Amino acid sequence: MATLDRTTGKLIDGLDDVWQSIGVIIGTALESLVMARDFGGRLPRLVDRAVSQVTLIEFYAAVPEAINRKNPEALMAEEPRFRIVQMGLSDMTDEGHATFDIEGIYYPRGHLGDYSEARDAQGRVVIANNVVLGSYI
């Protein structure tokens, strides 16, 4: 499966495509798309909150909830090619910028319902200047 890179316009596939997809999912506010109210997550609505332990817990919950949410109409997760195994806060600044490192399993054919091939994958979610970004390591 190949798509266009949002910034360069070049074709991307594999993990590049997965991390772009994850960035779109977690960077889209839940209920903000008219024809897809269940797409996205709670993360964009959390970025303006004061940093506290409760907010961090909500961040930890919002990322896998958005990525692994099952869409009742599609009968599969929002990003079926990736499953989070572990997530940790790796950096937090006084300005409220946060970096979460993610370890997971990448299923190259997960979008087809084929989970027979699995690879370890690492990525990062960065929240900076009230923007949520996804990238891989």
N, C-alpha and C positions, 0 to 999 in steps of 0.2 A: 504494500500500500504506500503510495507516494502522494505527497501534497506539496503545496508551495510554501516556502519560508515566508513568514509575515513581514520580515524586514528586507530580505534580499531579492525575493521573487524567484529564487532558484528552487529546483525540485529537491525535496528532502524525503527520507524514508527511515525506517527502523527507529532507533532510539531518538534521533533528532526529531522525528515526527511525533513520537510519544511525548517527549518533553514539551514540545510546542503545544500539543493538545492539552497536556496537564496545565500549562500556563494559561491557556484560554479558559479551561474549566474553572480553575480556582480563582482566576481574575475576573470572572463574570459573576455579578451578584445574582443570587437565587431569586427567581421570579421577575427578573428584569427583561427577559426576552418574551415578546408577546405570544408567539406560537409555541414556545417551549418553556413554560413557567417552571418546570422542574429541573432545568439545566442550570449548572453553576453551583455556587456554594455560598457560605456565610462569611468567608474571609474578607471580601471587599468591605463589608459593613463593620468589620472589626478593626480595620487599620486606623481609624481615627480615635479609638479608645485609648485611655491612659493605660500605660503598661503596668500590669499587676499580675499576681500569680493566677488569678481567675481568668484574666485575658489570655495569658499564655496557655492555660488549659483549654480554653475555647479555640485558640489557634491550633493546638495539637489535635483537637477533635474535628475541626472544620476541614482540614486538608484531606484525610482519608475518607471522610464522609462525602466530600464532593467527587473525588476521583472514583470511588467504589460504589457510588449510589446506583441503585438499580432503577432504571427508567421503566415504569410499569408498562408502557406501550412498546418498548423495544426488547424487553425481557433480557437485557444485559446491562452491565455496568457502563457508566459514562466513558471510562477508558478501560476496556476489557483486556488491553495488552499489558497492563501493569497492576501489580498488587503490592501495597506497602507492607514491609515486614517490620521495619524499625524507623523511627523518626526522632531526631534530637535537635535541640536548639544549639547551634554552634557559635552564634555571635548575636549580641544585642548592644545597640549603642544608646547613648543618652537621648539622641534625637528620635528614637523609636524605630530605627531600622533593625530588622531582624533577619537572620539567616537560619533556615532549618535544613539540616542534611537528612536525606531520605535514602534508605536502603530498601530494595524491593526485588521483585521477580518480574522480569520482562518476558512476555509470551509473544513471540513474533507473529503468530497466527491466531492470537486470542480474539481478534475482531471477527474471525470466522468460526469461533467456538471450539477451536483446536488448541488445547492446553498441553499437548504432548511434548512440545519443546519449550524449555524454560532456561533462562539465563539470569545470572545475578546482574543487578543494575544499581547504580548510585546516582542520586540527583540532588538538586538543591532548590528550595523555594526561598526567594528573596523578597522581602517587603521593604521598600524604600520610597520615600516621598509619596506615600499613600498609593503606591502602585504595587501589584503583586506580579512577580515574574517566576517562571519555572525554567530550569536548565538542568543539563546533566553534567556529571563529572567524568 
